[in-house]
Amino acid sequence: MAKYLVALRIGGLMEHPEIEYSNLEEIEAESKVEAERQYNRKNNCDFFYGKCIGIDGKIILEWANESQVIAR
């Protein structure tokens, strides 16, 4: 298991086109997808969703810039 950094990805809308991240949490999981699922369940995400942006305390810019895949 690894400790993934997951944050709420907001923006990408006509009225707010810039992508931003907030509410960063460290989630222990087997994979990026599982970490995002845990984050979304824990925070009751239903419009904006958690996005894995790093692992083991390091932010990985390539992950933060990947297009969003909603995994519930």
N, CA, C and O atoms as a MOPAC input file, in Angstrom:
PM7 MOZYME 1SCF
protein

 N      0.83100 1    -1.18100 1     0.00000 1
 C      0.00000 1     0.00000 1     0.00000 1
 C      0.87600 1     1.24400 1     0.00000 1
 O      1.98600 1     1.25300 1     0.53200 1
 N      0.34400 1     2.27900 1    -0.60800 1
 C      1.05400 1     3.55800 1    -0.67200 1
 C      0.13700 1     4.65000 1    -0.13600 1
 O     -1.07500 1     4.46300 1    -0.02400 1
 N      0.72500 1     5.77400 1     0.18700 1
 C     -0.04400 1     6.92600 1     0.64600 1
 C     -0.14300 1     7.92100 1    -0.50600 1
 O      0.83200 1     8.57600 1    -0.87400 1
 N     -1.34400 1     8.01400 1    -1.06000 1
 C     -1.59300 1     8.88700 1    -2.19900 1
 C     -2.08900 1    10.24300 1    -1.72500 1
 O     -2.81500 1    10.33800 1    -0.73600 1
 N     -1.68800 1    11.30000 1    -2.44400 1
 C     -2.20500 1    12.63900 1    -2.18500 1
 C     -3.38200 1    12.85100 1    -3.13000 1
 O     -3.22800 1    12.81500 1    -4.35100 1
 N     -4.55300 1    13.07100 1    -2.55000 1
 C     -5.76600 1    13.25900 1    -3.33800 1
 C     -6.36100 1    14.60700 1    -2.96500 1
 O     -6.45600 1    14.94900 1    -1.78600 1
 N     -6.75900 1    15.36800 1    -3.97400 1
 C     -7.34200 1    16.68800 1    -3.75000 1
 C     -8.61700 1    16.82300 1    -4.57400 1
 O     -8.81400 1    16.12000 1    -5.56500 1
 N     -9.46000 1    17.72500 1    -4.15100 1
 C    -10.69200 1    18.01100 1    -4.87100 1
 C    -10.35300 1    18.86100 1    -6.09500 1
 O     -9.82100 1    19.96400 1    -5.97300 1
 N    -10.66900 1    18.33100 1    -7.26900 1
 C    -10.39800 1    19.04900 1    -8.52400 1
 C    -11.62200 1    19.88900 1    -8.86000 1
 O    -12.71600 1    19.35700 1    -9.05500 1
 N    -11.43300 1    21.20900 1    -8.92700 1
 C    -12.54100 1    22.10500 1    -9.23800 1
 C    -12.18400 1    22.95500 1   -10.44900 1
 O    -11.01200 1    23.12100 1   -10.78600 1
 N    -13.20900 1    23.48700 1   -11.09200 1
 C    -13.00800 1    24.31200 1   -12.27200 1
 C    -13.35800 1    23.55400 1   -13.53300 1
 O    -14.01300 1    22.51300 1   -13.48400 1
 N    -12.91900 1    24.08100 1   -14.66000 1
 C    -13.21800 1    23.46400 1   -15.94600 1
 C    -14.61900 1    23.77800 1   -16.43700 1
 O    -15.12800 1    23.11600 1   -17.34100 1
 N    -15.24400 1    24.78900 1   -15.84300 1
 C    -16.58500 1    25.20000 1   -16.23700 1
 C    -16.50600 1    26.51500 1   -17.00000 1
 O    -15.50600 1    27.22600 1   -16.90400 1
 N    -17.53800 1    26.84300 1   -17.74800 1
 C    -17.53900 1    28.08800 1   -18.50400 1
 C    -17.30700 1    29.29000 1   -17.59100 1
 O    -16.55700 1    30.20100 1   -17.93900 1
 N    -17.94800 1    29.29000 1   -16.42800 1
 C    -17.80700 1    30.42000 1   -15.52100 1
 C    -16.52700 1    30.35700 1   -14.67500 1
 O    -16.16500 1    31.34100 1   -14.02900 1
 N    -15.84800 1    29.21700 1   -14.67700 1
 C    -14.59300 1    29.04400 1   -13.93000 1
 C    -13.71300 1    28.05300 1   -14.68800 1
 O    -13.58700 1    26.89800 1   -14.28100 1
 N    -13.09900 1    28.50200 1   -15.79800 1
 C    -12.38400 1    27.56200 1   -16.66800 1
 C    -11.07100 1    27.02100 1   -16.11200 1
 O    -10.63400 1    25.94600 1   -16.52200 1
 N    -10.43100 1    27.73900 1   -15.19100 1
 C     -9.15300 1    27.27100 1   -14.65700 1
 C     -9.37200 1    26.05400 1   -13.75200 1
 O    -10.32100 1    26.02100 1   -12.96900 1
 N     -8.49900 1    25.06600 1   -13.86300 1
 C     -8.53300 1    23.89200 1   -12.99100 1
 C     -7.74300 1    24.22800 1   -11.73400 1
 O     -6.61400 1    24.71300 1   -11.81100 1
 N     -8.34300 1    23.96700 1   -10.58100 1
 C     -7.69400 1    24.20100 1    -9.29500 1
 C     -7.92000 1    22.97900 1    -8.40800 1
 O     -8.80700 1    22.16200 1    -8.65400 1
 N     -7.09400 1    22.88100 1    -7.37400 1
 C     -7.20900 1    21.78500 1    -6.41800 1
 C     -7.35700 1    22.35100 1    -5.01300 1
 O     -6.72300 1    23.34900 1    -4.66900 1
 N     -8.19600 1    21.71500 1    -4.20300 1
 C     -8.37200 1    22.12800 1    -2.80700 1
 C     -8.61500 1    20.88700 1    -1.95700 1
 O     -8.77300 1    19.78500 1    -2.48300 1
 N     -8.64400 1    21.07100 1    -0.65500 1
 C     -8.96400 1    19.99400 1     0.29100 1
 C     -8.06600 1    18.76400 1     0.10200 1
 O     -8.55800 1    17.64900 1    -0.07000 1
 N     -6.76000 1    18.97700 1     0.13400 1
 C     -5.78200 1    17.90000 1    -0.04700 1
 C     -5.80800 1    16.94400 1     1.13700 1
 O     -5.80300 1    17.37300 1     2.29100 1
 N     -5.83600 1    15.64500 1     0.84700 1
 C     -5.80700 1    14.60500 1     1.88300 1
 C     -4.84100 1    13.50700 1     1.46800 1
 O     -4.61400 1    13.27700 1     0.28000 1
 N     -4.27700 1    12.83500 1     2.46100 1
 C     -3.41500 1    11.68000 1     2.22300 1
 C     -4.25400 1    10.43200 1     2.46000 1
 O     -4.79000 1    10.24200 1     3.55100 1
 N     -4.37100 1     9.57700 1     1.43900 1
 C     -5.20400 1     8.38100 1     1.48800 1
 C     -4.31700 1     7.16400 1     1.26100 1
 O     -3.57800 1     7.10700 1     0.27800 1
 N     -4.38600 1     6.19200 1     2.16300 1
 C     -3.62800 1     4.95000 1     1.99400 1
 C     -4.46800 1     3.97700 1     1.18100 1
 O     -5.58800 1     3.64100 1     1.56400 1
 N     -3.91300 1     3.52000 1     0.04200 1
 C     -4.65600 1     2.63700 1    -0.85800 1
 C     -3.69300 1     1.81300 1    -1.70800 1
 O     -2.48400 1     2.04500 1    -1.71600 1
 N     -4.26200 1     0.84600 1    -2.42200 1
 C     -3.48700 1    -0.03500 1    -3.30800 1
 C     -3.17300 1     0.62000 1    -4.65500 1
 O     -2.17600 1     0.27700 1    -5.29100 1
 N     -4.02800 1     1.57300 1    -5.10000 1
 C     -3.84100 1     2.19200 1    -6.40600 1
 C     -4.38700 1     3.61500 1    -6.40500 1
 O     -5.07600 1     4.03200 1    -5.47400 1
 N     -4.06400 1     4.35500 1    -7.47500 1
 C     -4.59000 1     5.71100 1    -7.61900 1
 C     -6.11100 1     5.69800 1    -7.67800 1
 O     -6.77000 1     6.51800 1    -7.04000 1
 N     -6.66100 1     4.77500 1    -8.43700 1
 C     -8.11800 1     4.69700 1    -8.60400 1
 C     -8.80000 1     4.42400 1    -7.26900 1
 O     -9.81300 1     5.04700 1    -6.95400 1
 N     -8.25600 1     3.50300 1    -6.48600 1
 C     -8.84200 1     3.18300 1    -5.17500 1
 C     -8.73700 1     4.38300 1    -4.23000 1
 O     -9.66100 1     4.64300 1    -3.45900 1
 N     -7.63100 1     5.11100 1    -4.28200 1
 C     -7.48200 1     6.30000 1    -3.43900 1
 C     -8.53500 1     7.34600 1    -3.79900 1
 O     -9.11900 1     7.96900 1    -2.91200 1
 N     -8.78100 1     7.54100 1    -5.09200 1
 C     -9.81300 1     8.49300 1    -5.51900 1
 C    -11.19300 1     8.03900 1    -5.07300 1
 O    -11.99700 1     8.85700 1    -4.62600 1
 N    -11.47600 1     6.75400 1    -5.18800 1
 C    -12.78300 1     6.23000 1    -4.74000 1
 C    -12.97900 1     6.46200 1    -3.24700 1
 O    -14.04600 1     6.90400 1    -2.82000 1
 N    -11.95700 1     6.16700 1    -2.45500 1
 C    -12.05600 1     6.38300 1    -1.01100 1
 C    -12.29300 1     7.85600 1    -0.69200 1
 O    -13.13000 1     8.18200 1     0.14900 1
 N    -11.56500 1     8.74000 1    -1.35600 1
 C    -11.71400 1    10.17700 1    -1.15100 1
 C    -13.14200 1    10.62600 1    -1.48300 1
 O    -13.77200 1    11.34700 1    -0.70900 1
 N    -13.63800 1    10.19100 1    -2.63600 1
 C    -14.97200 1    10.59200 1    -3.07800 1
 C    -16.06600 1    10.10000 1    -2.12600 1
 O    -17.01900 1    10.82600 1    -1.84500 1
 N    -15.92700 1     8.87400 1    -1.63500 1
 C    -16.90400 1     8.34400 1    -0.65900 1
 C    -16.83900 1     9.11700 1     0.64600 1
 O    -17.86800 1     9.52000 1     1.18800 1
 N    -15.63900 1     9.32000 1     1.14700 1
 C    -15.44600 1    10.00000 1     2.42900 1
 C    -15.99800 1    11.42200 1     2.41200 1
 O    -16.57100 1    11.88400 1     3.39800 1
 N    -15.82200 1    12.11100 1     1.28800 1
 C    -16.21600 1    13.51800 1     1.18800 1
 C    -17.55200 1    13.73100 1     0.46600 1
 O    -17.92100 1    14.86800 1     0.17500 1
 N    -18.27300 1    12.64900 1     0.17600 1
 C    -19.58000 1    12.73000 1    -0.49300 1
 C    -19.52000 1    13.57400 1    -1.76400 1
 O    -20.35900 1    14.44900 1    -1.97700 1
 N    -18.53600 1    13.30800 1    -2.59500 1
 C    -18.36300 1    14.07800 1    -3.82700 1
 C    -19.45900 1    13.70100 1    -4.83500 1
 O    -19.69700 1    12.52100 1    -5.09600 1
 N    -20.11900 1    14.72000 1    -5.39400 1
 C    -21.16800 1    14.42700 1    -6.36900 1
 C    -21.16100 1    15.37300 1    -7.57500 1
 O    -21.89700 1    15.13600 1    -8.53300 1
 N    -20.36100 1    16.42400 1    -7.55600 1
 C    -20.26400 1    17.30700 1    -8.71800 1
 C    -18.79500 1    17.42800 1    -9.13900 1
 O    -18.45600 1    17.18300 1   -10.29600 1
 N    -17.94100 1    17.80100 1    -8.21000 1
 C    -16.50000 1    17.76900 1    -8.41700 1
 C    -15.97300 1    16.53600 1    -7.69100 1
 O    -16.55400 1    16.10000 1    -6.69700 1
 N    -14.88100 1    15.98300 1    -8.18500 1
 C    -14.36500 1    14.72900 1    -7.65000 1
 C    -12.89900 1    14.83500 1    -7.26400 1
 O    -12.17300 1    15.71700 1    -7.72400 1
 N    -12.48400 1    13.90700 1    -6.40400 1
 C    -11.09700 1    13.84300 1    -5.99300 1
 C    -10.21400 1    13.37000 1    -7.12600 1
 O    -10.61400 1    12.53900 1    -7.94100 1
 N     -9.00600 1    13.91000 1    -7.16900 1
 C     -8.02500 1    13.54700 1    -8.18500 1
 C     -6.70600 1    13.25500 1    -7.49300 1
 O     -6.23400 1    14.05800 1    -6.68900 1
 N     -6.11900 1    12.12800 1    -7.79600 1
 C     -4.83400 1    11.75300 1    -7.22300 1
 C     -3.75400 1    12.60000 1    -7.90100 1
 O     -3.59600 1    12.56500 1    -9.12100 1
 N     -3.01100 1    13.36400 1    -7.08400 1
 C     -1.99700 1    14.25900 1    -7.64600 1
 C     -0.58700 1    13.96900 1    -7.14000 1
 O      0.35800 1    14.67200 1    -7.49800 1
 N     -0.44100 1    12.93000 1    -6.30500 1
 C      0.89200 1    12.61700 1    -5.81000 1
 C      0.91400 1    11.33700 1    -5.00300 1
 O     -0.11700 1    10.70100 1    -4.78200 1
 N      2.10700 1    10.97100 1    -4.56700 1
 C      2.28700 1     9.74400 1    -3.80200 1
 C      3.44000 1     9.94800 1    -2.81800 1
 O      4.44100 1    10.59300 1    -3.13100 1
 N      3.27500 1     9.39000 1    -1.64200 1
 C      4.30400 1     9.43200 1    -0.59900 1
 C      4.84800 1    10.83700 1    -0.34300 1
 O      6.05700 1    11.03400 1    -0.22200 1
 N      3.93800 1    11.80700 1    -0.26200 1
 C      4.31900 1    13.17300 1     0.08100 1
 C      4.83700 1    14.02500 1    -1.06000 1
 O      5.18000 1    15.18800 1    -0.84500 1
 N      4.90600 1    13.48000 1    -2.27400 1
 C      5.41200 1    14.23300 1    -3.41800 1
 C      4.30700 1    14.44500 1    -4.44200 1
 O      3.62600 1    13.50000 1    -4.84000 1
 N      4.13500 1    15.69100 1    -4.86400 1
 C      3.17200 1    15.98800 1    -5.91700 1
 C      3.81900 1    15.68500 1    -7.26200 1
 O      4.95800 1    16.07800 1    -7.51700 1
 N      3.09100 1    14.98900 1    -8.11000 1
 C      3.57100 1    14.62700 1    -9.44100 1
 C      2.75700 1    15.44000 1   -10.44500 1
 O      1.57200 1    15.17500 1   -10.65200 1
 N      3.39200 1    16.42300 1   -11.06100 1
 C      2.67900 1    17.35000 1   -11.94000 1
 C      1.98400 1    16.64600 1   -13.10300 1
 O      0.91800 1    17.08500 1   -13.53300 1
 N      2.56100 1    15.57200 1   -13.61700 1
 C      1.93400 1    14.84100 1   -14.72000 1
 C      0.57900 1    14.27900 1   -14.29000 1
 O     -0.36600 1    14.26700 1   -15.07900 1
 N      0.48100 1    13.81400 1   -13.04000 1
 C     -0.79600 1    13.28800 1   -12.54500 1
 C     -1.80900 1    14.41200 1   -12.41300 1
 O     -2.97700 1    14.23300 1   -12.75700 1
 N     -1.38300 1    15.56000 1   -11.92200 1
 C     -2.29200 1    16.69300 1   -11.71900 1
 C     -2.81600 1    17.20400 1   -13.06400 1
 O     -3.92300 1    17.73800 1   -13.12900 1
 N     -2.04100 1    17.04800 1   -14.13000 1
 C     -2.44500 1    17.55500 1   -15.44100 1
 C     -3.17000 1    16.53500 1   -16.30000 1
 O     -3.61900 1    16.87300 1   -17.39600 1
 N     -3.29900 1    15.28200 1   -15.83200 1
 C     -4.02600 1    14.26700 1   -16.59300 1
 C     -5.49500 1    14.64500 1   -16.68200 1
 O     -6.03100 1    15.28300 1   -15.77500 1
 N     -6.15200 1    14.25200 1   -17.77900 1
 C     -7.59100 1    14.51500 1   -17.86700 1
 C     -8.30900 1    13.66900 1   -16.81200 1
 O     -7.87600 1    12.56300 1   -16.48900 1
 N     -9.39200 1    14.19400 1   -16.28900 1
 C    -10.12600 1    13.56800 1   -15.18700 1
 C    -10.90700 1    12.35400 1   -15.66800 1
 O    -11.60100 1    12.41500 1   -16.68300 1
 N    -10.79200 1    11.26500 1   -14.94400 1
 C    -11.62600 1    10.09400 1   -15.13800 1
 C    -12.40900 1     9.91300 1   -13.86500 1
 O    -11.82500 1     9.69800 1   -12.80300 1
 N    -13.72100 1     9.99600 1   -13.94900 1
 C    -14.54800 1     9.89500 1   -12.75600 1
 C    -14.72600 1     8.42700 1   -12.40600 1
 O    -15.30800 1     7.65900 1   -13.17300 1
 N    -14.22400 1     8.05000 1   -11.25400 1
 C    -14.31800 1     6.66700 1   -10.77800 1
 C    -15.08100 1     6.67100 1    -9.46800 1
 O    -14.57300 1     7.13200 1    -8.44600 1
 N    -16.28000 1     6.16500 1    -9.49900 1
 C    -17.09200 1     6.15600 1    -8.27400 1
 C    -17.03200 1     4.81000 1    -7.63300 1
 O    -17.64900 1     4.59500 1    -6.59000 1

